[in-house]
Amino acid sequence: MPALTPRHLELLGAWLGSWQVIHDHSWPLQDTTVLQVRTEQGGDVIVKASATSQHLPREIAAHRDHLRALPGLAPQLLHASAEDRILVTRYLPGRLVEGTPEEWQPECYRQAGALLARLMVPLGTSDIYVDKILRRTTELLRSAAPLLPPGLHAAVTRAFDGFAPEPVSLVLTHGDFHPRNWLIHQGKVGEPSATPG
């Protein structure tokens, strides 16, 4: 049985009725189970679930707030529980671009860029975004001190110390926009995981 918790199975039963796994699309290095499932009505859906992933609640929010603008190019959200870290989307046909001849075709990247442009929605301005990044980077630099030559560590630390944070415009984007996350179907590029961040 795939790595679904009892709560996941309970929700899937309530949402889908009886179902069976057609294909496991999970990546071995991630803590998220991704299954292509056939429902009792005969339609295929994608189930994404995790007991620990912090990305799934963000993905659910992206589906609800932004991805409806991409009909046919991003999966349609059918069911979701951010609290339980599980979502069900309509199956989007196609195959992953990575490892195919299309991965080397300029037209594939043109379409992917056009898709990303439609995702890049302005989200306002933040006075604290850069400051948060600088603080996190300073922590990482401090912990990396034993790994870097002293001169390099000092130069990088000085550069960060001299940086004055300013308000920045925030834009919705995708944290892993890459051929391993693009589908191609009948010459059209789509986005199966749709995880803006």
Backbone as CSV, one residue per row, in Angstrom:
resi,resn,N_x,N_y,N_z,CA_x,CA_y,CA_z,C_x,C_y,C_z
1,MET,0.853,-1.193,0.000,0.000,0.000,0.000,0.889,1.243,0.000
2,PRO,0.576,2.238,-0.802,1.349,3.476,-0.818,1.409,4.126,0.564
3,ALA,2.337,5.050,0.726,2.566,5.701,2.017,1.492,6.751,2.290
4,LEU,0.285,6.301,2.566,-0.815,7.178,2.943,-1.191,6.865,4.382
5,THR,-1.476,7.888,5.151,-1.849,7.689,6.544,-3.305,7.215,6.625
6,PRO,-3.707,6.681,7.774,-5.122,6.323,7.927,-6.059,7.503,7.674
7,ARG,-5.664,8.714,8.079,-6.491,9.892,7.834,-6.595,10.179,6.339
8,HIS,-5.495,10.023,5.595,-5.531,10.200,4.145,-6.520,9.222,3.516
9,LEU,-6.433,7.963,3.935,-7.320,6.941,3.378,-8.784,7.237,3.701
10,GLU,-9.023,7.731,4.910,-10.388,8.098,5.299,-10.921,9.213,4.398
11,LEU,-10.112,10.249,4.172,-10.541,11.363,3.322,-10.766,10.904,1.885
12,LEU,-9.856,10.092,1.365,-10.010,9.621,-0.018,-11.280,8.795,-0.179
13,GLY,-11.607,7.985,0.816,-12.841,7.227,0.748,-14.062,8.135,0.714
14,ALA,-14.027,9.189,1.525,-15.154,10.134,1.561,-15.248,10.927,0.265
15,TRP,-14.109,11.293,-0.303,-14.101,12.128,-1.508,-14.358,11.327,-2.781
16,LEU,-13.737,10.141,-2.869,-13.695,9.420,-4.147,-14.521,8.146,-4.172
17,GLY,-14.981,7.660,-3.028,-15.594,6.339,-3.003,-14.503,5.288,-3.147
18,SER,-14.761,4.243,-3.905,-13.717,3.238,-4.119,-12.761,3.726,-5.201
19,TRP,-11.512,3.367,-5.075,-10.485,3.815,-6.019,-9.358,2.791,-6.037
20,GLN,-8.561,2.861,-7.103,-7.389,1.991,-7.197,-6.229,2.769,-7.798
21,VAL,-5.033,2.415,-7.359,-3.824,3.080,-7.849,-3.489,2.552,-9.239
22,ILE,-3.347,3.468,-10.186,-2.951,3.114,-11.552,-1.441,3.232,-11.711
23,HIS,-0.864,4.282,-11.097,0.579,4.496,-11.224,1.073,5.328,-10.046
24,ASP,2.239,4.977,-9.525,2.877,5.742,-8.455,3.889,6.691,-9.096
25,HIS,3.620,7.997,-9.023,4.505,9.019,-9.604,5.432,9.642,-8.564
26,SER,5.484,9.067,-7.359,6.300,9.648,-6.283,7.776,9.616,-6.659
27,TRP,8.511,10.633,-6.191,9.962,10.647,-6.342,10.566,10.081,-5.066
28,PRO,11.570,9.215,-5.187,12.099,8.534,-3.998,12.750,9.475,-2.976
29,LEU,13.198,10.648,-3.389,13.896,11.534,-2.465,12.968,12.537,-1.782
30,GLN,11.678,12.467,-2.055,10.750,13.420,-1.452,9.823,12.723,-0.476
31,ASP,9.248,13.522,0.435,8.376,12.963,1.454,6.904,13.072,1.069
32,THR,6.635,13.173,-0.233,5.267,13.302,-0.713,4.925,12.120,-1.613
33,THR,3.784,11.506,-1.347,3.278,10.426,-2.190,2.432,11.049,-3.298
34,VAL,2.712,10.674,-4.549,1.969,11.189,-5.702,1.453,9.980,-6.480
35,LEU,0.124,9.831,-6.500,-0.488,8.650,-7.115,-1.484,9.042,-8.183
36,GLN,-1.432,8.322,-9.299,-2.511,8.401,-10.276,-3.525,7.344,-9.888
37,VAL,-4.765,7.794,-9.641,-5.795,6.934,-9.078,-7.001,6.909,-10.011
38,ARG,-7.592,5.739,-10.168,-8.831,5.619,-10.940,-9.996,5.474,-9.969
39,THR,-10.992,6.341,-10.119,-12.128,6.347,-9.209,-13.214,5.400,-9.707
40,GLU,-14.216,5.169,-8.857,-15.300,4.256,-9.237,-16.114,4.798,-10.398
41,GLN,-16.084,6.121,-10.611,-16.768,6.708,-11.764,-15.969,6.533,-13.049
42,GLY,-14.719,6.041,-12.928,-13.911,5.767,-14.102,-12.946,6.865,-14.482
43,GLY,-12.989,7.988,-13.793,-12.069,9.065,-14.112,-10.781,8.955,-13.327
44,ASP,-9.687,9.419,-13.931,-8.399,9.414,-13.246,-8.168,10.748,-12.550
45,VAL,-7.570,10.665,-11.364,-7.200,11.844,-10.592,-5.783,11.640,-10.069
46,ILE,-5.192,12.732,-9.612,-3.886,12.672,-8.960,-4.076,12.962,-7.480
47,VAL,-3.511,12.103,-6.649,-3.534,12.284,-5.196,-2.124,12.629,-4.754
48,LYS,-1.984,13.743,-4.039,-0.695,14.117,-3.440,-0.914,14.201,-1.941
49,ALA,-0.075,13.501,-1.180,-0.258,13.467,0.262,1.088,13.304,0.956
50,SER,1.153,13.814,2.172,2.355,13.693,2.988,1.977,13.860,4.444
51,ALA,2.711,13.215,5.311,2.507,13.427,6.744,3.342,14.591,7.244
52,THR,4.347,15.017,6.464,5.313,16.000,6.987,5.565,17.205,6.085
53,SER,5.274,17.120,4.799,5.681,18.171,3.867,5.044,19.521,4.185
54,GLN,5.871,20.559,4.217,5.382,21.924,4.410,4.912,22.533,3.096
55,HIS,5.179,21.849,1.968,4.836,22.404,0.656,3.365,22.207,0.295
56,LEU,2.753,21.142,0.785,1.390,20.847,0.353,0.373,21.922,0.753
57,PRO,0.387,22.454,1.978,-0.549,23.546,2.269,-0.353,24.747,1.344
58,ARG,0.891,25.028,0.984,1.177,26.135,0.059,0.655,25.818,-1.340
59,GLU,0.796,24.559,-1.735,0.289,24.158,-3.051,-1.230,24.236,-3.097
60,ILE,-1.880,23.825,-2.018,-3.340,23.914,-1.955,-3.780,25.365,-2.070
61,ALA,-3.109,26.253,-1.355,-3.449,27.687,-1.436,-3.251,28.210,-2.847
62,ALA,-2.191,27.775,-3.516,-1.932,28.224,-4.889,-3.039,27.755,-5.825
63,HIS,-3.474,26.516,-5.649,-4.585,26.007,-6.467,-5.830,26.853,-6.260
64,ARG,-6.156,27.119,-5.006,-7.391,27.841,-4.699,-7.345,29.295,-5.138
65,ASP,-6.173,29.910,-5.035,-6.075,31.358,-5.257,-5.625,31.762,-6.652
66,HIS,-4.890,30.881,-7.369,-4.232,31.357,-8.583,-4.341,30.450,-9.802
67,LEU,-4.371,29.143,-9.607,-4.184,28.244,-10.752,-5.425,28.047,-11.602
68,ARG,-6.549,28.581,-11.161,-7.754,28.503,-12.001,-7.574,29.309,-13.287
69,ALA,-6.601,30.214,-13.281,-6.338,31.039,-14.463,-5.648,30.245,-15.574
70,LEU,-5.327,28.975,-15.324,-4.608,28.162,-16.310,-5.415,26.915,-16.681
71,PRO,-6.660,27.060,-17.136,-7.459,25.870,-17.449,-6.809,25.025,-18.543
72,GLY,-6.721,23.738,-18.276,-6.128,22.816,-19.237,-4.614,22.775,-19.203
73,LEU,-3.983,23.735,-18.507,-2.519,23.771,-18.441,-2.000,23.478,-17.041
74,ALA,-2.863,23.517,-16.061,-2.539,23.134,-14.690,-3.706,22.298,-14.175
75,PRO,-3.446,21.382,-13.270,-4.510,20.508,-12.809,-5.595,21.271,-12.052
76,GLN,-6.821,20.813,-12.187,-7.954,21.417,-11.485,-8.087,20.765,-10.110
77,LEU,-8.108,21.589,-9.063,-8.257,21.080,-7.703,-9.671,20.558,-7.500
78,LEU,-9.775,19.320,-7.001,-11.077,18.706,-6.734,-11.379,18.633,-5.242
79,HIS,-10.383,18.233,-4.445,-10.535,18.080,-3.000,-9.204,18.431,-2.347
80,ALA,-9.272,18.949,-1.108,-8.024,19.267,-0.411,-8.274,19.446,1.073
81,SER,-7.261,19.107,1.856,-7.217,19.427,3.281,-5.793,19.852,3.602
82,ALA,-5.599,21.162,3.812,-4.265,21.654,4.163,-3.828,21.098,5.508
83,GLU,-4.765,20.988,6.430,-4.447,20.475,7.763,-3.916,19.045,7.697
84,ASP,-4.499,18.240,6.808,-4.093,16.837,6.682,-3.040,16.615,5.599
85,ARG,-2.652,17.687,4.910,-1.627,17.629,3.858,-1.974,16.609,2.769
86,ILE,-3.119,16.847,2.151,-3.544,15.984,1.045,-4.377,16.800,0.069
87,LEU,-4.189,16.528,-1.215,-5.014,17.168,-2.238,-5.269,16.178,-3.362
88,VAL,-6.367,16.407,-4.053,-6.747,15.599,-5.212,-7.008,16.566,-6.355
89,THR,-6.371,16.319,-7.491,-6.597,17.141,-8.675,-7.053,16.245,-9.825
90,ARG,-7.711,16.872,-10.791,-8.047,16.148,-12.004,-6.743,15.757,-12.707
91,TYR,-6.708,14.570,-13.255,-5.529,14.084,-13.979,-5.304,14.937,-15.219
92,LEU,-4.083,15.405,-15.388,-3.702,16.183,-16.561,-2.893,15.262,-17.471
93,PRO,-3.381,14.945,-18.660,-2.677,13.973,-19.510,-1.348,14.526,-20.020
94,GLY,-0.454,13.612,-20.312,0.844,13.988,-20.869,1.966,13.188,-20.230
95,ARG,3.180,13.518,-20.634,4.360,12.878,-20.044,5.330,13.975,-19.624
96,LEU,6.165,13.665,-18.642,7.137,14.656,-18.180,8.101,14.999,-19.305
97,VAL,8.442,16.270,-19.383,9.341,16.740,-20.444,10.760,16.228,-20.224
98,GLU,11.201,16.170,-18.973,12.583,15.752,-18.702,12.855,14.376,-19.298
99,GLY,13.969,14.275,-20.031,14.362,13.007,-20.634,13.735,12.727,-21.979
100,THR,12.965,13.671,-22.507,12.347,13.491,-23.825,13.036,14.405,-24.834
101,PRO,12.833,14.173,-26.130,13.413,15.084,-27.137,12.935,16.528,-26.966
102,GLU,11.701,16.698,-26.471,11.167,18.055,-26.291,11.977,18.874,-25.301
103,GLU,12.693,18.201,-24.394,13.510,18.926,-23.412,14.565,19.790,-24.098
104,TRP,14.903,19.469,-25.337,15.941,20.194,-26.064,15.362,21.075,-27.165
105,GLN,14.066,21.264,-27.169,13.429,22.075,-28.202,13.121,23.477,-27.684
106,PRO,13.562,24.529,-28.371,13.265,25.899,-27.931,11.770,26.166,-27.750
107,GLU,10.926,25.566,-28.580,9.486,25.807,-28.468,8.939,25.366,-27.108
108,CYS,9.503,24.292,-26.558,9.076,23.813,-25.242,9.351,24.890,-24.186
109,TYR,10.511,25.523,-24.257,10.880,26.558,-23.279,10.086,27.838,-23.509
110,ARG,9.745,28.123,-24.762,8.914,29.299,-25.031,7.544,29.114,-24.380
111,GLN,6.964,27.929,-24.550,5.666,27.656,-23.938,5.754,27.661,-22.413
112,ALA,6.816,27.069,-21.880,6.977,27.056,-20.420,7.127,28.480,-19.887
113,GLY,7.867,29.323,-20.594,8.020,30.716,-20.174,6.693,31.462,-20.211
114,ALA,5.892,31.209,-21.248,4.577,31.852,-21.342,3.672,31.390,-20.201
115,LEU,3.778,30.118,-19.833,3.005,29.590,-18.713,3.439,30.254,-17.402
116,LEU,4.743,30.365,-17.197,5.250,31.013,-15.980,4.823,32.474,-15.923
117,ALA,4.831,33.158,-17.062,4.415,34.565,-17.088,2.966,34.714,-16.619
118,ARG,2.131,33.735,-16.944,0.733,33.794,-16.495,0.608,33.522,-15.002
119,LEU,1.587,32.827,-14.432,1.592,32.571,-12.996,2.119,33.756,-12.187
120,MET,2.942,34.594,-12.808,3.651,35.639,-12.062,2.738,36.822,-11.758
121,VAL,1.866,36.617,-10.790,0.875,37.606,-10.396,1.474,38.517,-9.325
122,PRO,1.379,39.850,-9.470,1.863,40.740,-8.405,1.085,40.520,-7.111
123,LEU,1.813,40.472,-5.999,1.192,40.212,-4.699,1.394,41.354,-3.716
124,GLY,1.796,42.534,-4.212,1.972,43.673,-3.310,3.426,43.916,-2.974
125,THR,3.657,44.665,-1.900,4.999,45.068,-1.483,5.255,44.593,-0.060
126,SER,6.506,44.238,0.218,6.883,43.802,1.564,8.050,44.635,2.080
127,ASP,7.927,45.106,3.322,9.019,45.826,3.980,9.960,44.873,4.709
128,ILE,9.560,43.616,4.900,10.353,42.703,5.730,10.975,41.532,4.968
129,TYR,10.596,41.351,3.698,11.051,40.181,2.949,12.582,40.114,2.863
130,VAL,13.204,41.215,2.437,14.667,41.225,2.279,15.350,41.085,3.631
131,ASP,14.803,41.739,4.643,15.382,41.647,5.984,15.377,40.203,6.479
132,LYS,14.292,39.472,6.238,14.222,38.065,6.634,15.272,37.230,5.915
133,ILE,15.455,37.508,4.625,16.462,36.763,3.856,17.867,37.073,4.364
134,LEU,18.123,38.347,4.659,19.443,38.725,5.166,19.728,38.064,6.513
135,ARG,18.738,38.040,7.398,18.940,37.402,8.699,19.216,35.907,8.537
136,ARG,18.460,35.255,7.663,18.673,33.824,7.437,20.041,33.577,6.810
137,THR,20.430,34.422,5.869,21.738,34.263,5.222,22.862,34.488,6.223
138,THR,22.706,35.454,7.122,23.710,35.699,8.160,23.881,34.479,9.049
139,GLU,22.769,33.831,9.403,22.845,32.594,10.198,23.596,31.502,9.448
140,LEU,23.288,31.369,8.159,23.967,30.347,7.355,25.456,30.654,7.222
141,LEU,25.778,31.929,7.033,27.196,32.319,6.944,27.939,32.002,8.237
142,ARG,27.287,32.284,9.356,27.906,32.009,10.658,28.195,30.513,10.791
143,SER,27.247,29.676,10.415,27.458,28.233,10.537,28.453,27.706,9.501
144,ALA,28.614,28.447,8.390,29.544,28.004,7.346,30.969,28.495,7.577
145,ALA,31.185,29.311,8.582,32.512,29.897,8.815,33.636,28.862,8.826
146,PRO,33.467,27.722,9.501,34.572,26.743,9.504,34.836,26.106,8.143
147,LEU,33.891,26.229,7.217,34.031,25.573,5.914,34.657,26.467,4.855
148,LEU,34.702,27.791,5.109,35.184,28.747,4.109,36.549,29.287,4.487
149,PRO,37.363,29.601,3.473,38.623,30.283,3.783,38.313,31.599,4.508
150,PRO,39.118,31.971,5.518,38.824,33.159,6.325,38.622,34.431,5.500
151,GLY,39.443,34.643,4.495,39.312,35.850,3.677,37.976,35.895,2.941
152,LEU,37.554,34.763,2.395,36.294,34.702,1.667,35.123,34.921,2.627
153,HIS,35.165,34.269,3.768,34.091,34.426,4.745,33.973,35.888,5.191
154,ALA,35.088,36.522,5.443,35.071,37.926,5.885,34.520,38.834,4.791
155,ALA,34.917,38.593,3.533,34.452,39.437,2.425,32.940,39.299,2.221
156,VAL,32.443,38.070,2.272,31.010,37.854,2.081,30.228,38.464,3.248
157,THR,30.751,38.307,4.463,30.083,38.876,5.645,30.028,40.400,5.548
158,ARG,31.117,41.025,5.111,31.124,42.498,4.944,30.098,42.935,3.909
159,ALA,29.993,42.186,2.810,29.035,42.537,1.759,27.606,42.505,2.301
160,PHE,27.307,41.490,3.095,25.960,41.407,3.664,25.742,42.466,4.736
161,ASP,26.774,42.753,5.529,26.636,43.781,6.566,26.361,45.151,5.966
162,GLY,26.875,45.398,4.758,26.707,46.703,4.124,25.435,46.841,3.303
163,PHE,24.621,45.802,3.273,23.418,45.830,2.454,22.269,46.430,3.253
164,ALA,21.639,47.450,2.712,20.504,48.103,3.380,19.205,47.586,2.786
165,PRO,18.394,46.867,3.567,17.124,46.343,3.041,16.179,47.456,2.616
166,GLU,15.494,47.234,1.530,14.477,48.163,1.031,13.202,47.379,0.749
167,PRO,12.059,48.054,0.695,10.826,47.355,0.308,10.963,46.757,-1.088
168,VAL,10.360,45.598,-1.276,10.414,44.936,-2.575,9.010,44.545,-3.013
169,SER,8.822,44.471,-4.318,7.566,43.975,-4.864,7.594,42.458,-4.861
170,LEU,6.522,41.860,-4.401,6.407,40.409,-4.376,5.580,39.943,-5.566
171,VAL,6.014,38.837,-6.165,5.331,38.273,-7.321,5.195,36.773,-7.104
172,LEU,4.016,36.248,-7.351,3.829,34.809,-7.299,4.707,34.168,-8.367
173,THR,5.378,33.095,-8.011,6.187,32.383,-8.985,6.165,30.899,-8.624
174,HIS,7.055,30.124,-9.183,7.109,28.688,-8.949,8.502,28.353,-8.456
175,GLY,8.580,27.642,-7.344,9.877,27.372,-6.733,10.715,26.317,-7.431
176,ASP,10.159,25.565,-8.356,10.917,24.494,-9.018,10.430,24.331,-10.451
177,PHE,10.495,25.412,-11.209,9.990,25.417,-12.583,11.069,24.863,-13.491
178,HIS,10.915,23.616,-13.894,11.989,22.841,-14.503,11.355,21.744,-15.355
179,PRO,12.033,21.239,-16.388,11.442,20.184,-17.231,10.946,18.960,-16.473
180,ARG,11.494,18.688,-15.289,10.975,17.539,-14.524,9.602,17.843,-13.929
181,ASN,9.175,19.113,-14.005,7.850,19.507,-13.523,6.942,20.002,-14.645
182,TRP,7.316,19.759,-15.878,6.469,20.153,-17.010,5.939,18.899,-17.693
183,LEU,4.698,18.965,-18.121,4.121,17.914,-18.951,4.060,18.388,-20.396
184,ILE,4.135,17.450,-21.323,3.896,17.762,-22.722,2.804,16.820,-23.217
185,HIS,1.806,17.401,-23.860,0.702,16.592,-24.384,0.205,17.239,-25.668
186,GLN,0.283,16.485,-26.765,-0.133,16.978,-28.078,0.520,18.325,-28.386
187,GLY,1.816,18.427,-28.064,2.590,19.624,-28.388,2.419,20.786,-27.433
188,LYS,1.608,20.632,-26.375,1.390,21.716,-25.417,2.075,21.397,-24.101
189,VAL,2.724,22.413,-23.526,3.401,22.262,-22.238,2.423,22.656,-21.140
190,GLY,2.349,21.805,-20.111,1.529,22.078,-18.946,2.331,21.856,-17.695
191,GLU,1.722,22.102,-16.537,2.408,22.054,-15.251,1.656,21.112,-14.324
192,PRO,2.187,19.864,-14.112,1.423,18.888,-13.351,1.418,19.105,-11.853
193,SER,2.516,19.633,-11.299,2.575,19.734,-9.839,2.063,21.070,-9.356
194,ALA,2.277,22.094,-10.121,1.708,23.407,-9.826,1.915,23.806,-8.375
195,THR,3.177,24.023,-8.003,3.484,24.391,-6.642,4.130,25.739,-6.550
196,PRO,3.425,26.800,-6.806,4.038,28.107,-6.673,4.534,28.358,-5.270
197,GLY,5.579,29.176,-5.193,6.093,29.488,-3.873,7.048,30.637,-3.908
